[in-house]
Amino acid sequence: MSRDTARRAATLRNDDDFRLFAARRSGVTDRAFGADAAGVYLRQVCQIPDIGELAVNPEAQARFAELEAAFAEWCARHGRRAA
């Protein structure tokens, strides 16, 4: 599961809907984030220095699971697809 979590996170930062979600949650209303900014957001939320940390850090994995759930809920509310 842990490597899968890191792989999902790495993929998510490139997802257009996630990049919009991350921007909105960060207070940016006029545009979506780019992949780099979405990656920064993801690392901040998960409290990790890099995505690879998700492979070995159970607390970060739990935070990522919460982030994924919030993203799925946001997608449902806005008629978007969750990655």
C-alpha positions in Angstrom: 0.0 0.0 0.0 2.7 2.5 0.9 4.4 2.6 -2.5 0.9 2.7 -4.1 0.1 5.8 -2.0 3.3 7.5 -3.2 2.5 6.6 -6.8 -1.1 7.9 -6.5 0.2 11.2 -5.0 2.7 11.6 -7.8 0.0 11.1 -10.4 -2.5 13.3 -8.6 -0.4 16.4 -8.8 -0.7 16.2 -12.6 -4.5 15.8 -12.6 -6.3 18.9 -13.9 -9.2 18.6 -11.4 -6.8 18.1 -8.4 -4.8 21.1 -9.5 -8.0 23.2 -9.5 -9.1 21.7 -6.1 -5.6 22.5 -4.6 -5.8 26.1 -5.9 -9.3 26.6 -4.5 -8.3 25.1 -1.1 -5.3 27.5 -1.0 -7.4 30.5 -1.7 -6.6 31.0 -5.4 -9.8 31.6 -7.2 -8.7 32.8 -10.7 -6.8 29.8 -11.9 -5.7 26.3 -11.3 -2.3 25.4 -10.0 0.4 24.0 -12.2 1.8 20.6 -11.4 4.6 22.0 -9.3 2.4 24.1 -7.1 -0.1 21.2 -6.7 2.9 19.1 -5.6 3.9 21.7 -3.0 0.3 21.8 -1.8 0.2 18.0 -1.5 3.5 17.9 0.5 2.3 20.7 2.8 -1.0 19.0 3.6 0.7 15.7 4.1 3.5 17.4 6.1 6.3 15.7 4.1 9.5 17.0 2.4 8.9 14.9 -0.7 6.3 12.5 -2.2 8.6 9.5 -1.5 8.0 10.0 2.2 4.5 8.6 1.6 6.0 5.2 1.1 7.4 5.0 4.6 5.4 7.4 6.8 2.1 6.1 8.2 1.0 9.5 9.5 1.5 11.1 6.1 -0.4 8.2 4.5 -3.3 8.9 6.8 -3.2 12.6 5.9 -3.1 11.7 2.2 -6.1 9.5 2.6 -8.0 12.4 4.2 -6.9 14.6 1.3 -8.1 12.0 -1.3 -11.4 11.8 0.5 -11.8 15.6 0.5 -10.9 15.7 -3.2 -13.5 13.0 -4.0 -16.1 15.0 -2.1 -15.2 18.2 -3.9 -15.4 16.5 -7.2 -18.8 15.1 -6.4 -20.1 18.5 -5.4 -18.7 20.2 -8.5 -19.6 17.6 -11.1 -16.0 16.6 -11.7 -14.3 13.2 -11.8 -12.0 12.1 -9.0 -8.6 10.8 -10.2 
